[in-house]
Amino acid sequence: MTPISASAAPAAAPLPLANSDAAMAVVAAAGLLLPHLEGGERIDAPKLRAAMEAAYGASDATGA
């Protein structure tokens, strides 16, 4: 293991955790996709987009 100098430490710091609202939206989207996966279906872009829009309450085009 290589020691990290004090000046490099801030750059090596872990990224902050996502806020709980975003995390809950991802879990909700996963829940919407689960039936498709259980049914052996492919998750294509339209299915993924629909699940994410439903979970986040907005589209990626709006910045959600």
mmJSON file of the N, C-alpha and C atoms, coordinates in Angstrom:
{"data_MODEL":{"atom_site":{
"group_PDB":["ATOM","ATOM","ATOM","ATOM","ATOM","ATOM","ATOM","ATOM","ATOM","ATOM","ATOM","ATOM","ATOM","ATOM","ATOM","ATOM","ATOM","ATOM","ATOM","ATOM","ATOM","ATOM","ATOM","ATOM","ATOM","ATOM","ATOM","ATOM","ATOM","ATOM","ATOM","ATOM","ATOM","ATOM","ATOM","ATOM","ATOM","ATOM","ATOM","ATOM","ATOM","ATOM","ATOM","ATOM","ATOM","ATOM","ATOM","ATOM","ATOM","ATOM","ATOM","ATOM","ATOM","ATOM","ATOM","ATOM","ATOM","ATOM","ATOM","ATOM","ATOM","ATOM","ATOM","ATOM","ATOM","ATOM","ATOM","ATOM","ATOM","ATOM","ATOM","ATOM","ATOM","ATOM","ATOM","ATOM","ATOM","ATOM","ATOM","ATOM","ATOM","ATOM","ATOM","ATOM","ATOM","ATOM","ATOM","ATOM","ATOM","ATOM","ATOM","ATOM","ATOM","ATOM","ATOM","ATOM","ATOM","ATOM","ATOM","ATOM","ATOM","ATOM","ATOM","ATOM","ATOM","ATOM","ATOM","ATOM","ATOM","ATOM","ATOM","ATOM","ATOM","ATOM","ATOM","ATOM","ATOM","ATOM","ATOM","ATOM","ATOM","ATOM","ATOM","ATOM","ATOM","ATOM","ATOM","ATOM","ATOM","ATOM","ATOM","ATOM","ATOM","ATOM","ATOM","ATOM","ATOM","ATOM","ATOM","ATOM","ATOM","ATOM","ATOM","ATOM","ATOM","ATOM","ATOM","ATOM","ATOM","ATOM","ATOM","ATOM","ATOM","ATOM","ATOM","ATOM","ATOM","ATOM","ATOM","ATOM","ATOM","ATOM","ATOM","ATOM","ATOM","ATOM","ATOM","ATOM","ATOM","ATOM","ATOM","ATOM","ATOM","ATOM","ATOM","ATOM","ATOM","ATOM","ATOM","ATOM","ATOM","ATOM","ATOM","ATOM","ATOM","ATOM","ATOM","ATOM","ATOM","ATOM","ATOM","ATOM"],
"id":[1,2,3,4,5,6,7,8,9,10,11,12,13,14,15,16,17,18,19,20,21,22,23,24,25,26,27,28,29,30,31,32,33,34,35,36,37,38,39,40,41,42,43,44,45,46,47,48,49,50,51,52,53,54,55,56,57,58,59,60,61,62,63,64,65,66,67,68,69,70,71,72,73,74,75,76,77,78,79,80,81,82,83,84,85,86,87,88,89,90,91,92,93,94,95,96,97,98,99,100,101,102,103,104,105,106,107,108,109,110,111,112,113,114,115,116,117,118,119,120,121,122,123,124,125,126,127,128,129,130,131,132,133,134,135,136,137,138,139,140,141,142,143,144,145,146,147,148,149,150,151,152,153,154,155,156,157,158,159,160,161,162,163,164,165,166,167,168,169,170,171,172,173,174,175,176,177,178,179,180,181,182,183,184,185,186,187,188,189,190,191,192],
"type_symbol":["N","C","C","N","C","C","N","C","C","N","C","C","N","C","C","N","C","C","N","C","C","N","C","C","N","C","C","N","C","C","N","C","C","N","C","C","N","C","C","N","C","C","N","C","C","N","C","C","N","C","C","N","C","C","N","C","C","N","C","C","N","C","C","N","C","C","N","C","C","N","C","C","N","C","C","N","C","C","N","C","C","N","C","C","N","C","C","N","C","C","N","C","C","N","C","C","N","C","C","N","C","C","N","C","C","N","C","C","N","C","C","N","C","C","N","C","C","N","C","C","N","C","C","N","C","C","N","C","C","N","C","C","N","C","C","N","C","C","N","C","C","N","C","C","N","C","C","N","C","C","N","C","C","N","C","C","N","C","C","N","C","C","N","C","C","N","C","C","N","C","C","N","C","C","N","C","C","N","C","C","N","C","C","N","C","C","N","C","C","N","C","C"],
"label_atom_id":["N","CA","C","N","CA","C","N","CA","C","N","CA","C","N","CA","C","N","CA","C","N","CA","C","N","CA","C","N","CA","C","N","CA","C","N","CA","C","N","CA","C","N","CA","C","N","CA","C","N","CA","C","N","CA","C","N","CA","C","N","CA","C","N","CA","C","N","CA","C","N","CA","C","N","CA","C","N","CA","C","N","CA","C","N","CA","C","N","CA","C","N","CA","C","N","CA","C","N","CA","C","N","CA","C","N","CA","C","N","CA","C","N","CA","C","N","CA","C","N","CA","C","N","CA","C","N","CA","C","N","CA","C","N","CA","C","N","CA","C","N","CA","C","N","CA","C","N","CA","C","N","CA","C","N","CA","C","N","CA","C","N","CA","C","N","CA","C","N","CA","C","N","CA","C","N","CA","C","N","CA","C","N","CA","C","N","CA","C","N","CA","C","N","CA","C","N","CA","C","N","CA","C","N","CA","C","N","CA","C","N","CA","C","N","CA","C","N","CA","C","N","CA","C"],
"label_alt_id":[null,null,null,null,null,null,null,null,null,null,null,null,null,null,null,null,null,null,null,null,null,null,null,null,null,null,null,null,null,null,null,null,null,null,null,null,null,null,null,null,null,null,null,null,null,null,null,null,null,null,null,null,null,null,null,null,null,null,null,null,null,null,null,null,null,null,null,null,null,null,null,null,null,null,null,null,null,null,null,null,null,null,null,null,null,null,null,null,null,null,null,null,null,null,null,null,null,null,null,null,null,null,null,null,null,null,null,null,null,null,null,null,null,null,null,null,null,null,null,null,null,null,null,null,null,null,null,null,null,null,null,null,null,null,null,null,null,null,null,null,null,null,null,null,null,null,null,null,null,null,null,null,null,null,null,null,null,null,null,null,null,null,null,null,null,null,null,null,null,null,null,null,null,null,null,null,null,null,null,null,null,null,null,null,null,null,null,null,null,null,null,null],
"label_comp_id":["MET","MET","MET","THR","THR","THR","PRO","PRO","PRO","ILE","ILE","ILE","SER","SER","SER","ALA","ALA","ALA","SER","SER","SER","ALA","ALA","ALA","ALA","ALA","ALA","PRO","PRO","PRO","ALA","ALA","ALA","ALA","ALA","ALA","ALA","ALA","ALA","PRO","PRO","PRO","LEU","LEU","LEU","PRO","PRO","PRO","LEU","LEU","LEU","ALA","ALA","ALA","ASN","ASN","ASN","SER","SER","SER","ASP","ASP","ASP","ALA","ALA","ALA","ALA","ALA","ALA","MET","MET","MET","ALA","ALA","ALA","VAL","VAL","VAL","VAL","VAL","VAL","ALA","ALA","ALA","ALA","ALA","ALA","ALA","ALA","ALA","GLY","GLY","GLY","LEU","LEU","LEU","LEU","LEU","LEU","LEU","LEU","LEU","PRO","PRO","PRO","HIS","HIS","HIS","LEU","LEU","LEU","GLU","GLU","GLU","GLY","GLY","GLY","GLY","GLY","GLY","GLU","GLU","GLU","ARG","ARG","ARG","ILE","ILE","ILE","ASP","ASP","ASP","ALA","ALA","ALA","PRO","PRO","PRO","LYS","LYS","LYS","LEU","LEU","LEU","ARG","ARG","ARG","ALA","ALA","ALA","ALA","ALA","ALA","MET","MET","MET","GLU","GLU","GLU","ALA","ALA","ALA","ALA","ALA","ALA","TYR","TYR","TYR","GLY","GLY","GLY","ALA","ALA","ALA","SER","SER","SER","ASP","ASP","ASP","ALA","ALA","ALA","THR","THR","THR","GLY","GLY","GLY","ALA","ALA","ALA"],
"label_asym_id":["A","A","A","A","A","A","A","A","A","A","A","A","A","A","A","A","A","A","A","A","A","A","A","A","A","A","A","A","A","A","A","A","A","A","A","A","A","A","A","A","A","A","A","A","A","A","A","A","A","A","A","A","A","A","A","A","A","A","A","A","A","A","A","A","A","A","A","A","A","A","A","A","A","A","A","A","A","A","A","A","A","A","A","A","A","A","A","A","A","A","A","A","A","A","A","A","A","A","A","A","A","A","A","A","A","A","A","A","A","A","A","A","A","A","A","A","A","A","A","A","A","A","A","A","A","A","A","A","A","A","A","A","A","A","A","A","A","A","A","A","A","A","A","A","A","A","A","A","A","A","A","A","A","A","A","A","A","A","A","A","A","A","A","A","A","A","A","A","A","A","A","A","A","A","A","A","A","A","A","A","A","A","A","A","A","A","A","A","A","A","A","A"],
"label_entity_id":["1","1","1","1","1","1","1","1","1","1","1","1","1","1","1","1","1","1","1","1","1","1","1","1","1","1","1","1","1","1","1","1","1","1","1","1","1","1","1","1","1","1","1","1","1","1","1","1","1","1","1","1","1","1","1","1","1","1","1","1","1","1","1","1","1","1","1","1","1","1","1","1","1","1","1","1","1","1","1","1","1","1","1","1","1","1","1","1","1","1","1","1","1","1","1","1","1","1","1","1","1","1","1","1","1","1","1","1","1","1","1","1","1","1","1","1","1","1","1","1","1","1","1","1","1","1","1","1","1","1","1","1","1","1","1","1","1","1","1","1","1","1","1","1","1","1","1","1","1","1","1","1","1","1","1","1","1","1","1","1","1","1","1","1","1","1","1","1","1","1","1","1","1","1","1","1","1","1","1","1","1","1","1","1","1","1","1","1","1","1","1","1"],
"label_seq_id":[1,1,1,2,2,2,3,3,3,4,4,4,5,5,5,6,6,6,7,7,7,8,8,8,9,9,9,10,10,10,11,11,11,12,12,12,13,13,13,14,14,14,15,15,15,16,16,16,17,17,17,18,18,18,19,19,19,20,20,20,21,21,21,22,22,22,23,23,23,24,24,24,25,25,25,26,26,26,27,27,27,28,28,28,29,29,29,30,30,30,31,31,31,32,32,32,33,33,33,34,34,34,35,35,35,36,36,36,37,37,37,38,38,38,39,39,39,40,40,40,41,41,41,42,42,42,43,43,43,44,44,44,45,45,45,46,46,46,47,47,47,48,48,48,49,49,49,50,50,50,51,51,51,52,52,52,53,53,53,54,54,54,55,55,55,56,56,56,57,57,57,58,58,58,59,59,59,60,60,60,61,61,61,62,62,62,63,63,63,64,64,64],
"pdbx_PDB_ins_code":[null,null,null,null,null,null,null,null,null,null,null,null,null,null,null,null,null,null,null,null,null,null,null,null,null,null,null,null,null,null,null,null,null,null,null,null,null,null,null,null,null,null,null,null,null,null,null,null,null,null,null,null,null,null,null,null,null,null,null,null,null,null,null,null,null,null,null,null,null,null,null,null,null,null,null,null,null,null,null,null,null,null,null,null,null,null,null,null,null,null,null,null,null,null,null,null,null,null,null,null,null,null,null,null,null,null,null,null,null,null,null,null,null,null,null,null,null,null,null,null,null,null,null,null,null,null,null,null,null,null,null,null,null,null,null,null,null,null,null,null,null,null,null,null,null,null,null,null,null,null,null,null,null,null,null,null,null,null,null,null,null,null,null,null,null,null,null,null,null,null,null,null,null,null,null,null,null,null,null,null,null,null,null,null,null,null,null,null,null,null,null,null],
"Cartn_x":[0.848,0.0,0.885,0.54,1.322,0.707,1.531,0.979,0.596,-0.445,-0.917,-0.426,0.193,0.684,-0.494,-0.25,-1.308,-1.915,-1.101,-1.628,-2.514,-2.319,-3.113,-4.359,-4.433,-5.546,-6.914,-7.103,-8.429,-8.873,-7.957,-8.312,-8.699,-8.193,-8.469,-9.672,-10.284,-11.432,-12.581,-13.378,-14.519,-15.57,-16.329,-17.417,-18.521,-19.233,-20.337,-21.451,-22.167,-23.291,-24.433,-25.19,-26.355,-27.374,-28.153,-29.155,-30.207,-30.93,-31.861,-33.009,-33.42,-34.489,-34.055,-32.838,-32.326,-32.17,-31.691,-31.526,-32.877,-33.878,-35.212,-35.803,-35.51,-36.008,-35.368,-34.089,-33.414,-34.021,-34.297,-34.917,-36.313,-37.05,-38.385,-38.295,-37.344,-37.168,-36.809,-35.952,-35.586,-36.82,-37.679,-38.905,-39.832,-39.843,-40.67,-40.094,-38.794,-38.141,-38.12,-38.23,-38.126,-39.106,-40.379,-41.285,-40.843,-40.266,-39.768,-38.612,-37.72,-36.579,-37.026,-37.969,-38.478,-39.173,-39.761,-40.433,-39.485,-38.195,-37.206,-37.147,-37.754,-37.767,-36.464,-36.144,-35.029,-35.438,-34.517,-34.774,-34.171,-35.028,-34.554,-34.676,-34.212,-34.209,-35.603,-36.64,-37.966,-38.455,-38.213,-38.636,-37.845,-36.545,-35.71,-36.12,-36.344,-36.746,-38.084,-39.039,-40.352,-40.246,-39.446,-39.28,-38.604,-37.592,-36.881,-37.777,-38.553,-39.455,-40.526,-41.05,-42.058,-41.464,-40.26,-39.623,-39.215,-38.681,-38.211,-39.286,-40.389,-41.463,-41.179,-40.156,-39.791,-38.86,-38.647,-37.787,-36.35,-35.448,-34.062,-33.871,-34.774,-34.712,-34.915,-35.63,-35.856,-34.755,-33.816,-32.71,-32.912,-33.964,-34.218,-33.235],
"Cartn_y":[-1.18,0.0,1.233,2.2,3.418,4.49,5.127,6.209,7.402,8.111,9.285,10.523,11.428,12.656,13.514,14.41,15.276,16.142,16.57,17.417,16.628,15.305,14.49,13.937,14.021,13.428,13.959,15.267,15.725,15.136,14.957,14.405,12.936,12.244,10.827,10.567,11.61,11.444,10.787,9.956,9.309,10.326,9.979,10.854,10.859,11.961,11.981,11.028,10.497,9.61,10.403,9.752,10.4,10.691,11.738,12.032,10.926,10.83,9.716,9.745,10.921,10.99,10.334,10.624,10.024,8.526,8.105,6.676,5.97,6.577,5.975,5.911,6.908,6.892,5.751,5.508,4.399,3.07,2.936,1.704,1.535,2.624,2.559,2.136,2.685,2.306,0.832,0.359,-1.065,-1.93,-1.492,-2.234,-2.292,-1.219,-1.201,-2.105,-2.262,-3.103,-4.58,-4.865,-6.242,-7.201,-6.867,-7.813,-8.176,-7.21,-7.486,-8.485,-8.282,-9.188,-10.573,-10.616,-11.915,-12.665,-11.927,-12.538,-12.885,-12.638,-12.964,-11.967,-10.796,-9.781,-8.981,-8.471,-7.545,-6.181,-5.495,-4.114,-3.232,-2.701,-1.832,-0.37,0.521,1.943,2.476,2.148,2.677,2.194,0.928,0.423,1.104,1.252,1.906,3.358,4.043,5.456,5.616,4.746,4.832,4.601,3.623,3.351,4.519,5.088,6.214,7.451,7.706,8.856,8.675,7.472,7.223,7.376,6.892,6.94,8.354,9.111,10.452,11.52,11.166,12.126,13.151,12.902,13.814,13.069,13.64,12.982,13.47,12.729,13.153,14.435,14.659,15.886,17.132,16.977,18.105,18.223,17.28,17.332,16.478,15.697,14.832,13.68],
"Cartn_z":[0.0,0.0,0.0,-0.817,-0.932,-0.054,0.799,1.621,0.747,1.145,0.424,1.152,0.408,1.036,1.477,2.384,2.906,1.807,0.83,-0.232,-1.209,-1.313,-2.214,-1.534,-0.24,0.506,0.076,-0.124,-0.539,-1.874,-2.796,-4.092,-3.976,-2.965,-2.803,-1.903,-1.408,-0.506,-1.245,-0.571,-1.242,-1.633,-2.656,-3.089,-2.044,-1.89,-0.925,-1.35,-0.389,-0.682,-1.288,-2.14,-2.739,-1.649,-1.839,-0.816,-0.803,0.26,0.441,-0.566,-1.038,-2.033,-3.344,-3.777,-5.009,-4.833,-3.688,-3.434,-3.441,-2.861,-2.843,-4.251,-5.081,-6.448,-7.239,-7.021,-7.701,-7.256,-5.969,-5.461,-6.069,-6.19,-6.788,-8.257,-8.989,-10.394,-10.5,-9.621,-9.623,-9.376,-8.468,-8.192,-9.396,-10.183,-11.388,-12.48,-12.497,-13.504,-13.121,-11.847,-11.365,-12.039,-12.198,-12.864,-14.283,-14.988,-16.334,-16.28,-15.327,-15.18,-14.759,-13.834,-13.378,-14.517,-15.434,-16.57,-17.709,-17.498,-18.514,-19.661,-19.466,-20.516,-20.521,-21.694,-21.815,-21.275,-20.647,-20.228,-21.316,-22.175,-23.244,-22.8,-23.64,-23.283,-22.948,-23.71,-23.345,-21.974,-21.654,-20.334,-19.223,-19.422,-18.416,-18.243,-19.346,-19.298,-18.579,-18.88,-18.234,-16.734,-16.33,-14.901,-14.193,-14.808,-14.185,-14.116,-15.165,-15.149,-14.079,-13.935,-12.897,-11.506,-11.327,-10.01,-9.615,-10.584,-10.283,-10.462,-11.125,-11.317,-12.401,-13.203,-14.294,-15.24,-16.402,-17.381,-17.256,-17.885,-17.889,-18.717,-19.652,-20.459,-19.603,-18.492,-17.586,-16.542,-16.566,-15.616,-14.388,-14.351,-13.195,-13.148],
"occupancy":[1.0,1.0,1.0,1.0,1.0,1.0,1.0,1.0,1.0,1.0,1.0,1.0,1.0,1.0,1.0,1.0,1.0,1.0,1.0,1.0,1.0,1.0,1.0,1.0,1.0,1.0,1.0,1.0,1.0,1.0,1.0,1.0,1.0,1.0,1.0,1.0,1.0,1.0,1.0,1.0,1.0,1.0,1.0,1.0,1.0,1.0,1.0,1.0,1.0,1.0,1.0,1.0,1.0,1.0,1.0,1.0,1.0,1.0,1.0,1.0,1.0,1.0,1.0,1.0,1.0,1.0,1.0,1.0,1.0,1.0,1.0,1.0,1.0,1.0,1.0,1.0,1.0,1.0,1.0,1.0,1.0,1.0,1.0,1.0,1.0,1.0,1.0,1.0,1.0,1.0,1.0,1.0,1.0,1.0,1.0,1.0,1.0,1.0,1.0,1.0,1.0,1.0,1.0,1.0,1.0,1.0,1.0,1.0,1.0,1.0,1.0,1.0,1.0,1.0,1.0,1.0,1.0,1.0,1.0,1.0,1.0,1.0,1.0,1.0,1.0,1.0,1.0,1.0,1.0,1.0,1.0,1.0,1.0,1.0,1.0,1.0,1.0,1.0,1.0,1.0,1.0,1.0,1.0,1.0,1.0,1.0,1.0,1.0,1.0,1.0,1.0,1.0,1.0,1.0,1.0,1.0,1.0,1.0,1.0,1.0,1.0,1.0,1.0,1.0,1.0,1.0,1.0,1.0,1.0,1.0,1.0,1.0,1.0,1.0,1.0,1.0,1.0,1.0,1.0,1.0,1.0,1.0,1.0,1.0,1.0,1.0,1.0,1.0,1.0,1.0,1.0,1.0],
"B_iso_or_equiv":[0.0,0.0,0.0,0.0,0.0,0.0,0.0,0.0,0.0,0.0,0.0,0.0,0.0,0.0,0.0,0.0,0.0,0.0,0.0,0.0,0.0,0.0,0.0,0.0,0.0,0.0,0.0,0.0,0.0,0.0,0.0,0.0,0.0,0.0,0.0,0.0,0.0,0.0,0.0,0.0,0.0,0.0,0.0,0.0,0.0,0.0,0.0,0.0,0.0,0.0,0.0,0.0,0.0,0.0,0.0,0.0,0.0,0.0,0.0,0.0,0.0,0.0,0.0,0.0,0.0,0.0,0.0,0.0,0.0,0.0,0.0,0.0,0.0,0.0,0.0,0.0,0.0,0.0,0.0,0.0,0.0,0.0,0.0,0.0,0.0,0.0,0.0,0.0,0.0,0.0,0.0,0.0,0.0,0.0,0.0,0.0,0.0,0.0,0.0,0.0,0.0,0.0,0.0,0.0,0.0,0.0,0.0,0.0,0.0,0.0,0.0,0.0,0.0,0.0,0.0,0.0,0.0,0.0,0.0,0.0,0.0,0.0,0.0,0.0,0.0,0.0,0.0,0.0,0.0,0.0,0.0,0.0,0.0,0.0,0.0,0.0,0.0,0.0,0.0,0.0,0.0,0.0,0.0,0.0,0.0,0.0,0.0,0.0,0.0,0.0,0.0,0.0,0.0,0.0,0.0,0.0,0.0,0.0,0.0,0.0,0.0,0.0,0.0,0.0,0.0,0.0,0.0,0.0,0.0,0.0,0.0,0.0,0.0,0.0,0.0,0.0,0.0,0.0,0.0,0.0,0.0,0.0,0.0,0.0,0.0,0.0,0.0,0.0,0.0,0.0,0.0,0.0],
"pdbx_formal_charge":[null,null,null,null,null,null,null,null,null,null,null,null,null,null,null,null,null,null,null,null,null,null,null,null,null,null,null,null,null,null,null,null,null,null,null,null,null,null,null,null,null,null,null,null,null,null,null,null,null,null,null,null,null,null,null,null,null,null,null,null,null,null,null,null,null,null,null,null,null,null,null,null,null,null,null,null,null,null,null,null,null,null,null,null,null,null,null,null,null,null,null,null,null,null,null,null,null,null,null,null,null,null,null,null,null,null,null,null,null,null,null,null,null,null,null,null,null,null,null,null,null,null,null,null,null,null,null,null,null,null,null,null,null,null,null,null,null,null,null,null,null,null,null,null,null,null,null,null,null,null,null,null,null,null,null,null,null,null,null,null,null,null,null,null,null,null,null,null,null,null,null,null,null,null,null,null,null,null,null,null,null,null,null,null,null,null,null,null,null,null,null,null],
"auth_seq_id":[1,1,1,2,2,2,3,3,3,4,4,4,5,5,5,6,6,6,7,7,7,8,8,8,9,9,9,10,10,10,11,11,11,12,12,12,13,13,13,14,14,14,15,15,15,16,16,16,17,17,17,18,18,18,19,19,19,20,20,20,21,21,21,22,22,22,23,23,23,24,24,24,25,25,25,26,26,26,27,27,27,28,28,28,29,29,29,30,30,30,31,31,31,32,32,32,33,33,33,34,34,34,35,35,35,36,36,36,37,37,37,38,38,38,39,39,39,40,40,40,41,41,41,42,42,42,43,43,43,44,44,44,45,45,45,46,46,46,47,47,47,48,48,48,49,49,49,50,50,50,51,51,51,52,52,52,53,53,53,54,54,54,55,55,55,56,56,56,57,57,57,58,58,58,59,59,59,60,60,60,61,61,61,62,62,62,63,63,63,64,64,64],
"auth_comp_id":["MET","MET","MET","THR","THR","THR","PRO","PRO","PRO","ILE","ILE","ILE","SER","SER","SER","ALA","ALA","ALA","SER","SER","SER","ALA","ALA","ALA","ALA","ALA","ALA","PRO","PRO","PRO","ALA","ALA","ALA","ALA","ALA","ALA","ALA","ALA","ALA","PRO","PRO","PRO","LEU","LEU","LEU","PRO","PRO","PRO","LEU","LEU","LEU","ALA","ALA","ALA","ASN","ASN","ASN","SER","SER","SER","ASP","ASP","ASP","ALA","ALA","ALA","ALA","ALA","ALA","MET","MET","MET","ALA","ALA","ALA","VAL","VAL","VAL","VAL","VAL","VAL","ALA","ALA","ALA","ALA","ALA","ALA","ALA","ALA","ALA","GLY","GLY","GLY","LEU","LEU","LEU","LEU","LEU","LEU","LEU","LEU","LEU","PRO","PRO","PRO","HIS","HIS","HIS","LEU","LEU","LEU","GLU","GLU","GLU","GLY","GLY","GLY","GLY","GLY","GLY","GLU","GLU","GLU","ARG","ARG","ARG","ILE","ILE","ILE","ASP","ASP","ASP","ALA","ALA","ALA","PRO","PRO","PRO","LYS","LYS","LYS","LEU","LEU","LEU","ARG","ARG","ARG","ALA","ALA","ALA","ALA","ALA","ALA","MET","MET","MET","GLU","GLU","GLU","ALA","ALA","ALA","ALA","ALA","ALA","TYR","TYR","TYR","GLY","GLY","GLY","ALA","ALA","ALA","SER","SER","SER","ASP","ASP","ASP","ALA","ALA","ALA","THR","THR","THR","GLY","GLY","GLY","ALA","ALA","ALA"],
"auth_asym_id":["A","A","A","A","A","A","A","A","A","A","A","A","A","A","A","A","A","A","A","A","A","A","A","A","A","A","A","A","A","A","A","A","A","A","A","A","A","A","A","A","A","A","A","A","A","A","A","A","A","A","A","A","A","A","A","A","A","A","A","A","A","A","A","A","A","A","A","A","A","A","A","A","A","A","A","A","A","A","A","A","A","A","A","A","A","A","A","A","A","A","A","A","A","A","A","A","A","A","A","A","A","A","A","A","A","A","A","A","A","A","A","A","A","A","A","A","A","A","A","A","A","A","A","A","A","A","A","A","A","A","A","A","A","A","A","A","A","A","A","A","A","A","A","A","A","A","A","A","A","A","A","A","A","A","A","A","A","A","A","A","A","A","A","A","A","A","A","A","A","A","A","A","A","A","A","A","A","A","A","A","A","A","A","A","A","A","A","A","A","A","A","A"],
"auth_atom_id":["N","CA","C","N","CA","C","N","CA","C","N","CA","C","N","CA","C","N","CA","C","N","CA","C","N","CA","C","N","CA","C","N","CA","C","N","CA","C","N","CA","C","N","CA","C","N","CA","C","N","CA","C","N","CA","C","N","CA","C","N","CA","C","N","CA","C","N","CA","C","N","CA","C","N","CA","C","N","CA","C","N","CA","C","N","CA","C","N","CA","C","N","CA","C","N","CA","C","N","CA","C","N","CA","C","N","CA","C","N","CA","C","N","CA","C","N","CA","C","N","CA","C","N","CA","C","N","CA","C","N","CA","C","N","CA","C","N","CA","C","N","CA","C","N","CA","C","N","CA","C","N","CA","C","N","CA","C","N","CA","C","N","CA","C","N","CA","C","N","CA","C","N","CA","C","N","CA","C","N","CA","C","N","CA","C","N","CA","C","N","CA","C","N","CA","C","N","CA","C","N","CA","C","N","CA","C","N","CA","C","N","CA","C","N","CA","C","N","CA","C","N","CA","C"],
"pdbx_PDB_model_num":[1,1,1,1,1,1,1,1,1,1,1,1,1,1,1,1,1,1,1,1,1,1,1,1,1,1,1,1,1,1,1,1,1,1,1,1,1,1,1,1,1,1,1,1,1,1,1,1,1,1,1,1,1,1,1,1,1,1,1,1,1,1,1,1,1,1,1,1,1,1,1,1,1,1,1,1,1,1,1,1,1,1,1,1,1,1,1,1,1,1,1,1,1,1,1,1,1,1,1,1,1,1,1,1,1,1,1,1,1,1,1,1,1,1,1,1,1,1,1,1,1,1,1,1,1,1,1,1,1,1,1,1,1,1,1,1,1,1,1,1,1,1,1,1,1,1,1,1,1,1,1,1,1,1,1,1,1,1,1,1,1,1,1,1,1,1,1,1,1,1,1,1,1,1,1,1,1,1,1,1,1,1,1,1,1,1,1,1,1,1,1,1]
}}}
